[in-house]
C-alpha cells in the first residue's frame, strides 16, 4: 500500500474518498494522529499528517518512530512525503517543486533509530537516502499532471522550529545543499530501517535566509501565499502518483 505523509500546508487530500480512520498504538508512543484510509479513484492509500491534523507538533516534537512504525504495521510498502522547504540554489525559488536525491542531516537530539534499547545493533546502507523508484514515480506523476519539478538536489535538514540565520544558510550552501527543511530526518532513515520505499516532494516556500527575496529577511506572509498555491499543485501530483503506484507490478511497489 502507498502512504502519503503530509507536511506544513497539507493536512488533508481534497480528492481522497475516506473509507475509514484507524488509531494505531505503537511501542514508541502515539503517532501524530490517526491514519486516514481511502481511495483516489480505484487506488487505495493511507494518509498521515506529520504535524498532526491541527498542525500542533513542531519539527523536533514529531514522533517519527511512531509514525513510521504505524505505517509499516498497517502494510505500507512505499511512502511519499511532502515537505515545505526554503530554496538555497538559484533554481529553487519560491513555488518551485523538487524531488531531492540526497540529504545532509543537521538535526540533533531526535529519536532516530529503532535499533536501541536491547535491539541488535544494525547498520543500514544510507548511501542513497531516497528510493529511486519512488522518486521516479513522483517525477512521472508530475509530468502526467503537466507540472514541472526539479529532479535531484541535496536537502539540508535543520532542527527548527526557528528558521535559519543568514550564516547558517551560507554554510548549507557551501556544503552543497540546494534546499533546506526540518522534517525529512529521521523520517527517511527510519523508513529505510523498516525497509520501506521513501521519497519526498518538496515545495519551496521562499528563498532561504539572506538569499534572493529573503536578503533582508523572510516575509512569512508571502511564504504562506506561495505555500497555499503550491499545495494545489502538490495535490494534483500526489493524486496521479497514487494512481500510477496502483498500476505497478507488486515487485515495483517497494524499495529499489
One Martini backbone bead per residue (centre of mass of N, CA, C, O) as a GRO file, in nm:
protein
  256
    1UNK     BB    1   0.101   0.033   0.016
    2UNK     BB    2   0.030   0.374   0.005
    3UNK     BB    3   0.186   0.664   0.150
    4UNK     BB    4   0.107   0.988   0.294
    5UNK     BB    5   0.304   1.261   0.410
    6UNK     BB    6   0.205   1.548   0.557
    7UNK     BB    7   0.281   1.875   0.579
    8UNK     BB    8   0.298   2.182   0.553
    9UNK     BB    9  -0.027   2.245   0.410
   10UNK     BB   10  -0.087   1.909   0.449
   11UNK     BB   11  -0.383   1.765   0.609
   12UNK     BB   12  -0.515   1.698   0.324
   13UNK     BB   13  -0.724   1.535   0.068
   14UNK     BB   14  -0.965   1.639  -0.145
   15UNK     BB   15  -0.961   1.355  -0.341
   16UNK     BB   16  -1.037   1.182  -0.088
   17UNK     BB   17  -1.190   0.877  -0.018
   18UNK     BB   18  -1.311   0.788   0.280
   19UNK     BB   19  -1.328   0.482   0.467
   20UNK     BB   20  -1.117   0.511   0.719
   21UNK     BB   21  -1.010   0.524   1.062
   22UNK     BB   22  -0.691   0.476   1.248
   23UNK     BB   23  -0.572   0.378   1.560
   24UNK     BB   24  -0.225   0.346   1.646
   25UNK     BB   25  -0.036   0.147   1.843
   26UNK     BB   26   0.290   0.189   1.990
   27UNK     BB   27   0.613   0.139   2.130
   28UNK     BB   28   0.661   0.480   2.078
   29UNK     BB   29   0.378   0.579   2.088
   30UNK     BB   30   0.226   0.843   1.948
   31UNK     BB   31   0.119   0.949   1.679
   32UNK     BB   32   0.017   1.234   1.513
   33UNK     BB   33  -0.226   1.037   1.423
   34UNK     BB   34  -0.445   0.920   1.242
   35UNK     BB   35  -0.530   0.698   0.998
   36UNK     BB   36  -0.615   0.760   0.654
   37UNK     BB   37  -0.837   0.584   0.464
   38UNK     BB   38  -0.844   0.543   0.094
   39UNK     BB   39  -0.945   0.691  -0.225
   40UNK     BB   40  -0.820   0.736  -0.566
   41UNK     BB   41  -1.037   0.622  -0.705
   42UNK     BB   42  -0.926   0.285  -0.710
   43UNK     BB   43  -0.698   0.378  -0.522
   44UNK     BB   44  -0.520   0.289  -0.248
   45UNK     BB   45  -0.465   0.459   0.078
   46UNK     BB   46  -0.260   0.654   0.313
   47UNK     BB   47  -0.289   0.914   0.568
   48UNK     BB   48  -0.050   1.154   0.723
   49UNK     BB   49  -0.003   1.403   0.962
   50UNK     BB   50   0.289   1.503   1.086
   51UNK     BB   51   0.172   1.763   1.273
   52UNK     BB   52  -0.104   1.710   1.265
   53UNK     BB   53  -0.436   1.812   1.202
   54UNK     BB   54  -0.357   2.098   1.374
   55UNK     BB   55  -0.062   2.171   1.373
   56UNK     BB   56   0.116   2.093   1.677
   57UNK     BB   57   0.393   1.975   1.567
   58UNK     BB   58   0.701   2.019   1.582
   59UNK     BB   59   0.971   1.896   1.432
   60UNK     BB   60   1.105   1.798   1.718
   61UNK     BB   61   0.810   1.654   1.816
   62UNK     BB   62   0.795   1.438   1.630
   63UNK     BB   63   0.695   1.092   1.608
   64UNK     BB   64   0.862   0.916   1.391
   65UNK     BB   65   0.855   0.625   1.491
   66UNK     BB   66   0.548   0.595   1.516
   67UNK     BB   67   0.477   0.662   1.225
   68UNK     BB   68   0.640   0.439   1.078
   69UNK     BB   69   0.538   0.196   1.234
   70UNK     BB   70   0.236   0.228   1.166
   71UNK     BB   71   0.263   0.201   0.860
   72UNK     BB   72   0.405  -0.074   0.851
   73UNK     BB   73   0.182  -0.232   1.015
   74UNK     BB   74  -0.045  -0.169   0.771
   75UNK     BB   75   0.125  -0.236   0.482
   76UNK     BB   76   0.332  -0.043   0.399
   77UNK     BB   77   0.582   0.019   0.118
   78UNK     BB   78   0.520   0.334   0.050
   79UNK     BB   79   0.655   0.674   0.074
   80UNK     BB   80   0.514   1.000   0.036
   81UNK     BB   81   0.659   1.303   0.097
   82UNK     BB   82   0.592   1.630   0.236
   83UNK     BB   83   0.775   1.948   0.186
   84UNK     BB   84   0.846   2.251   0.332
   85UNK     BB   85   1.078   2.486   0.190
   86UNK     BB   86   1.392   2.623   0.122
   87UNK     BB   87   1.579   2.815  -0.106
   88UNK     BB   88   1.917   2.807  -0.234
   89UNK     BB   89   1.921   2.757  -0.507
   90UNK     BB   90   1.849   2.933  -0.787
   91UNK     BB   91   1.621   2.711  -0.891
   92UNK     BB   92   1.470   2.733  -0.577
   93UNK     BB   93   1.233   2.906  -0.578
   94UNK     BB   94   0.938   3.019  -0.535
   95UNK     BB   95   0.724   2.733  -0.617
   96UNK     BB   96   0.915   2.510  -0.635
   97UNK     BB   97   0.955   2.177  -0.739
   98UNK     BB   98   1.101   1.882  -0.572
   99UNK     BB   99   1.331   1.582  -0.604
  100UNK     BB  100   1.535   1.471  -0.402
  101UNK     BB  101   1.859   1.267  -0.368
  102UNK     BB  102   1.970   1.422  -0.110
  103UNK     BB  103   2.125   1.449   0.229
  104UNK     BB  104   2.163   1.657   0.530
  105UNK     BB  105   2.218   1.619   0.880
  106UNK     BB  106   2.142   1.880   1.147
  107UNK     BB  107   2.029   1.734   1.366
  108UNK     BB  108   1.916   1.693   1.721
  109UNK     BB  109   1.784   1.471   1.968
  110UNK     BB  110   1.656   1.254   1.797
  111UNK     BB  111   1.469   0.972   1.744
  112UNK     BB  112   1.654   0.770   1.492
  113UNK     BB  113   1.591   0.464   1.601
  114UNK     BB  114   1.510   0.112   1.645
  115UNK     BB  115   1.821   0.032   1.736
  116UNK     BB  116   1.737  -0.004   2.064
  117UNK     BB  117   1.690  -0.129   2.374
  118UNK     BB  118   1.815  -0.438   2.288
  119UNK     BB  119   1.864  -0.425   2.008
  120UNK     BB  120   2.024  -0.510   1.751
  121UNK     BB  121   2.288  -0.409   1.593
  122UNK     BB  122   2.221  -0.190   1.306
  123UNK     BB  123   2.322  -0.133   0.968
  124UNK     BB  124   2.249   0.098   0.722
  125UNK     BB  125   2.214   0.178   0.395
  126UNK     BB  126   2.257   0.550   0.304
  127UNK     BB  127   2.366   0.649   0.033
  128UNK     BB  128   2.059   0.636  -0.068
  129UNK     BB  129   1.792   0.793   0.089
  130UNK     BB  130   1.630   0.754  -0.177
  131UNK     BB  131   1.400   0.611  -0.374
  132UNK     BB  132   1.406   0.577  -0.709
  133UNK     BB  133   1.119   0.481  -0.766
  134UNK     BB  134   0.974   0.706  -0.607
  135UNK     BB  135   1.095   0.942  -0.761
  136UNK     BB  136   0.990   0.856  -1.041
  137UNK     BB  137   0.693   0.865  -0.970
  138UNK     BB  138   0.675   1.167  -0.916
  139UNK     BB  139   0.783   1.265  -1.188
  140UNK     BB  140   0.566   1.131  -1.362
  141UNK     BB  141   0.321   1.265  -1.230
  142UNK     BB  142   0.401   1.552  -1.307
  143UNK     BB  143   0.396   1.514  -1.610
  144UNK     BB  144   0.099   1.423  -1.627
  145UNK     BB  145   0.009   1.709  -1.481
  146UNK     BB  146   0.191   1.947  -1.605
  147UNK     BB  147   0.438   1.964  -1.388
  148UNK     BB  148   0.716   2.102  -1.270
  149UNK     BB  149   1.031   1.942  -1.175
  150UNK     BB  150   1.306   1.901  -0.976
  151UNK     BB  151   1.567   1.671  -1.031
  152UNK     BB  152   1.723   1.685  -0.753
  153UNK     BB  153   1.921   1.735  -0.478
  154UNK     BB  154   2.007   1.882  -0.167
  155UNK     BB  155   1.887   1.826   0.163
  156UNK     BB  156   1.867   2.024   0.441
  157UNK     BB  157   1.841   1.930   0.793
  158UNK     BB  158   1.691   2.102   1.047
  159UNK     BB  159   1.566   2.160   1.364
  160UNK     BB  160   1.417   2.382   1.471
  161UNK     BB  161   1.152   2.600   1.427
  162UNK     BB  162   1.340   2.785   1.337
  163UNK     BB  163   1.494   2.974   1.133
  164UNK     BB  164   1.762   3.063   0.963
  165UNK     BB  165   2.054   3.196   0.922
  166UNK     BB  166   2.259   3.337   0.704
  167UNK     BB  167   2.510   3.169   0.789
  168UNK     BB  168   2.376   2.891   0.774
  169UNK     BB  169   2.307   2.902   0.472
  170UNK     BB  170   2.596   2.933   0.378
  171UNK     BB  171   2.686   2.663   0.483
  172UNK     BB  172   2.487   2.489   0.321
  173UNK     BB  173   2.583   2.586   0.047
  174UNK     BB  174   2.881   2.488   0.086
  175UNK     BB  175   2.772   2.183   0.128
  176UNK     BB  176   2.540   2.155  -0.123
  177UNK     BB  177   2.269   2.283  -0.072
  178UNK     BB  178   1.942   2.348  -0.224
  179UNK     BB  179   1.785   2.280   0.044
  180UNK     BB  180   1.558   2.357   0.332
  181UNK     BB  181   1.463   2.166   0.622
  182UNK     BB  182   1.292   1.974   0.919
  183UNK     BB  183   1.162   1.647   0.847
  184UNK     BB  184   1.334   1.411   0.698
  185UNK     BB  185   1.473   1.393   0.980
  186UNK     BB  186   1.438   1.053   1.056
  187UNK     BB  187   1.231   0.946   0.846
  188UNK     BB  188   1.408   0.816   0.622
  189UNK     BB  189   1.569   0.619   0.804
  190UNK     BB  190   1.329   0.465   0.925
  191UNK     BB  191   1.225   0.360   0.658
  192UNK     BB  192   1.479   0.194   0.598
  193UNK     BB  193   1.466   0.012   0.849
  194UNK     BB  194   1.167  -0.091   0.732
  195UNK     BB  195   1.189  -0.128   0.419
  196UNK     BB  196   1.099   0.145   0.280
  197UNK     BB  197   0.976   0.333   0.043
  198UNK     BB  198   1.134   0.668  -0.012
  199UNK     BB  199   1.004   1.003  -0.077
  200UNK     BB  200   1.020   1.355  -0.179
  201UNK     BB  201   0.808   1.647  -0.197
  202UNK     BB  202   0.921   1.972  -0.263
  203UNK     BB  203   0.833   2.303  -0.142
  204UNK     BB  204   0.909   2.622  -0.219
  205UNK     BB  205   0.839   2.913  -0.025
  206UNK     BB  206   1.141   3.034  -0.019
  207UNK     BB  207   1.399   3.204   0.028
  208UNK     BB  208   1.656   3.182   0.198
  209UNK     BB  209   1.841   3.322   0.415
  210UNK     BB  210   1.992   3.597   0.237
  211UNK     BB  211   1.820   3.534  -0.024
  212UNK     BB  212   1.700   3.716  -0.245
  213UNK     BB  213   1.391   3.797  -0.115
  214UNK     BB  214   1.560   3.726   0.177
  215UNK     BB  215   1.794   3.932   0.232
  216UNK     BB  216   1.611   4.104   0.466
  217UNK     BB  217   1.413   3.870   0.503
  218UNK     BB  218   1.139   3.676   0.591
  219UNK     BB  219   0.819   3.665   0.439
  220UNK     BB  220   0.565   3.491   0.569
  221UNK     BB  221   0.318   3.578   0.403
  222UNK     BB  222   0.439   3.505   0.129
  223UNK     BB  223   0.495   3.207   0.191
  224UNK     BB  224   0.198   3.126   0.245
  225UNK     BB  225   0.099   3.187  -0.043
  226UNK     BB  226   0.279   2.982  -0.184
  227UNK     BB  227   0.180   2.736  -0.033
  228UNK     BB  228  -0.117   2.738  -0.119
  229UNK     BB  229  -0.060   2.715  -0.426
  230UNK     BB  230   0.135   2.466  -0.424
  231UNK     BB  231  -0.061   2.248  -0.296
  232UNK     BB  232  -0.232   2.209  -0.549
  233UNK     BB  233  -0.004   2.073  -0.708
  234UNK     BB  234   0.057   1.848  -0.512
  235UNK     BB  235  -0.220   1.709  -0.527
  236UNK     BB  236  -0.203   1.638  -0.828
  237UNK     BB  237   0.048   1.460  -0.810
  238UNK     BB  238  -0.050   1.257  -0.596
  239UNK     BB  239  -0.294   1.149  -0.743
  240UNK     BB  240  -0.125   1.027  -0.974
  241UNK     BB  241   0.066   0.852  -0.800
  242UNK     BB  242  -0.148   0.663  -0.691
  243UNK     BB  243  -0.232   0.547  -0.963
  244UNK     BB  244   0.047   0.444  -1.056
  245UNK     BB  245   0.108   0.255  -0.821
  246UNK     BB  246  -0.142   0.061  -0.873
  247UNK     BB  247  -0.010  -0.031  -1.166
  248UNK     BB  248   0.207  -0.179  -1.041
  249UNK     BB  249   0.396  -0.416  -0.978
  250UNK     BB  250   0.472  -0.558  -0.684
  251UNK     BB  251   0.798  -0.533  -0.712
  252UNK     BB  252   0.755  -0.190  -0.748
  253UNK     BB  253   0.627  -0.110  -0.440
  254UNK     BB  254   0.917  -0.090  -0.335
  255UNK     BB  255   1.225  -0.107  -0.274
  256UNK     BB  256   1.529  -0.082  -0.475
   0.00000   0.00000   0.00000
